[in-house]
Amino acid sequence: MAIDSEAGQAAPLIVVETARSEEAITVEVAGDIDVSTSPRLRTELFDLLADGPRTAVIDMTGVGFCDSSGLSVLVQLNRHCQEAGIDLSFAPSKVVRRAIELTGLLPTLKMAAG
C-alpha cells in the first residue's frame, strides 16, 4: 500500500465516470489500488460498463499505487470487455504502466493513444 507521506495514510480510491455518450465511456480512477480497494474497483468498473458501450477508456493517470490485485481487476475487465465486444483501453500513470510492463501484461492490455 502506498503511503501519503504527509498524511501518513494510503490515498483513497476514487472511481468517477467523466464522460459518456451512447457509444463511449471514460472512467477516471485515482488513488491507491491494493487488496483492500481492488474489490470496490472491480465492482464499480463492471457496473459502469454494464450497459455495453462500444468503447471504454479507463484513465488511471491519477493512480499512485497498484498491486497485483489491481492488475488482476484490469485483466478481468479486459476479458469481460473482449467477450462483450467493448473496445477497452487504459491510460495508465507511470506507476501503473511500470507494473503492467514488469508483469508482462503490456501485450494483453491495450494502452490509450496519447
C-alpha positions in Angstrom: 0.0 0.0 0.0 1.4 3.4 -0.9 1.5 5.8 1.9 0.9 9.6 1.6 4.0 10.8 3.5 2.3 14.0 4.6 -0.9 12.4 5.9 0.7 9.0 6.8 -2.0 7.0 5.1 -3.0 5.5 1.8 -4.6 7.7 -0.8 -8.3 6.9 -1.1 -9.6 5.2 -4.2 -11.8 7.3 -6.4 -13.7 6.0 -9.4 -15.6 8.6 -11.5 -17.4 8.5 -14.8 -16.0 11.6 -16.5 -17.6 11.3 -20.0 -20.4 9.2 -21.5 -22.1 9.1 -24.9 -24.3 6.4 -26.4 -21.2 4.6 -27.7 -18.3 5.6 -25.4 -17.4 6.0 -21.8 -14.4 7.4 -20.0 -13.8 6.5 -16.3 -11.2 8.2 -14.2 -9.5 6.2 -11.4 -7.3 7.8 -8.8 -5.7 6.9 -5.5 -4.2 3.6 -4.5 -5.3 0.2 -5.7 -4.4 -2.7 -3.4 -6.0 -5.7 -1.8 -8.4 -3.6 0.2 -9.6 -1.4 -2.6 -9.5 -3.7 -5.6 -12.9 -5.4 -4.9 -14.6 -2.0 -5.0 -12.7 -1.0 -8.1 -13.9 -4.2 -9.8 -17.5 -3.7 -8.8 -17.5 0.0 -9.8 -15.9 -0.6 -13.2 -18.1 -3.6 -14.1 -21.2 -1.6 -13.1 -20.2 1.4 -15.2 -19.6 -0.8 -18.2 -22.8 -2.9 -17.7 -24.8 -1.2 -20.5 -22.1 -2.2 -23.0 -20.7 0.9 -24.6 -18.8 0.3 -27.8 -15.6 1.9 -26.5 -14.3 2.5 -23.0 -11.2 4.3 -21.7 -10.0 3.8 -18.1 -8.0 6.9 -17.2 -5.6 5.7 -14.5 -3.2 8.7 -14.6 -4.2 9.6 -11.0 -3.2 6.2 -9.6 -0.2 6.3 -7.3 0.0 2.6 -6.4 -1.3 -0.6 -8.0 -0.6 -4.1 -6.6 -1.2 -7.5 -8.2 -4.9 -7.5 -7.0 -5.4 -4.3 -9.0 -3.7 -5.7 -12.1 -6.0 -8.7 -11.7 -9.0 -6.5 -11.9 -7.7 -4.9 -15.1 -7.2 -8.4 -16.7 -10.7 -9.4 -15.6 -12.2 -6.2 -17.0 -10.2 -6.7 -20.3 -11.5 -10.2 -20.7 -15.1 -9.1 -19.9 -14.9 -6.3 -22.5 -13.5 -8.7 -25.2 -16.4 -11.0 -24.6 -18.9 -8.2 -24.7 -17.4 -6.6 -27.8 -16.3 -3.4 -26.0 -13.1 -1.8 -27.3 -11.3 -1.2 -23.9 -8.1 0.8 -23.4 -6.2 2.1 -20.4 -4.4 5.4 -19.9 -2.0 4.4 -17.1 0.0 6.5 -14.7 3.8 5.9 -14.8 3.4 3.6 -11.7 0.6 1.5 -13.3 2.4 1.3 -16.7 5.5 0.1 -14.9 3.5 -2.6 -13.1 1.9 -3.7 -16.4 5.3 -3.9 -18.1 7.0 -5.7 -15.2 4.3 -8.4 -15.1 4.3 -8.9 -18.9 0.8 -7.6 -19.4 1.6 -4.9 -21.9 0.7 -7.2 -24.9 -2.6 -8.1 -23.2 -3.8 -4.6 -22.1 -4.4 -2.0 -24.7 -2.9 1.4 -23.9 -4.9 4.5 -24.9 -3.3 6.7 -27.6 -1.9 10.0 -26.3 
